[in-house]
Amino acid sequence: MLSSTLFSQNRWLTWAILFHLIMIPVTVVGVLIDPRVLTGAQIWIKPLKFALSGAIYCITFAWLLSYVVKRNLWINWAASITGIALTVETVLISMQAYRGVRSHFNNTTPFDMTVFGLMGLFIVFVSIANLVLALYLIRQKMTDRVFAWSLRLGVLAAFAGMMIGPLMTTPNADQMAAMEAGTWDGYSGAHSVGVADDAATGLPFVNWSTVSGDYRPAHFIGLHGIQLIPLLGWVLTRKRWQERNSEGQRITVVIAGGLAYIGLTGVLTWQAMRAQSIIAPDSITLAALATLAVGFGLVTLLAIGKETAPQRASIAQ
């Protein structure tokens, strides 16, 4: 029943979900039996992370697709391209892990350069498809306006997270200097900022740098806005909140929460650009984070701090 429902949404997206779900145990086996390490992490950790994220993103996209009432060629193409592109991405990452070489930023050989280029191209397709979905959700009228705003802002937050990708692929200062000196090793771009090599000490599993800036936390937070902001919208559509607060009040909270979430992605990106580790924020970063939290808290208190008697009465009737 579930598979038939998914296939009714989009065939290519459904195949991508199934592929990524299969790849999760396959890459787990790789983690368990392959002792190789690459850039400071077990070599199959990266394919495992992309299998997990690919499955979650495709499932989320299929779920969001169910809210698009008037579908046409463009939205169907967006769904198909998302499924195909993420499948290709995971295949290429797994292939490079099997070969024992880096998948990202790798221009050491013509073949590796082609693989990295294809990965970048397909992620651009995913970003465009995400934006198409956002535009459809923005244009479409929905019965539950509170939840509708959470869906729109969630997709836009994910798009903001995707836009961090080009920052990672830009050659850093050390690489630019090596290119000019003729000593370049063939790697262009990095996750980390302020160190010469991504293999610096990182957090368990995610491998986010603990000694320098790292774009991956902001990228991760932004992408998962597509799930977390709709979760806020869902909470605010529960009966308890409907009885206490008007639709307008709850929409205000959703919009404030969505903007604060996107703001968090921006602060984490800014932190990384200043070569500051995610686990060692300075006073400026903490002040920015506090501003976001206090701002969202104040808007929430002002919007839903008081019960609205007319709303309560209308629901009781």
Buried (B, 14 or more C-beta within 10 A) or exposed (E): EEEEEBBEBBBBBBBBBBBBBEBBEEBBEBBEEBEEEBBBBBBBBBBBBBBBBBBBBBBBBBBBBEBBEEBEEEBBBBBBBBBBBBBBBBBBBBEBBEEEBBBBBBBBEEEBBEBBEBBBEBBBBBBBBBBBBBBBBBEBEBEBBBBBBBBBBBBBBBBBBBBBBEBBBEBBEBBEEBEEEEEBEBBBBBBBBBBBEBBBEBBEEBBBBBBBBBBBBBBBBBBBBBBBBBEBBBBBBEEEBBBBBBBEBBBBBBBBBBBBBBBBBBBBBBBBBEBBBBEEBEEEBEEBBEEBEEBBEEBBEEBBEEEBEEBBEEEEE
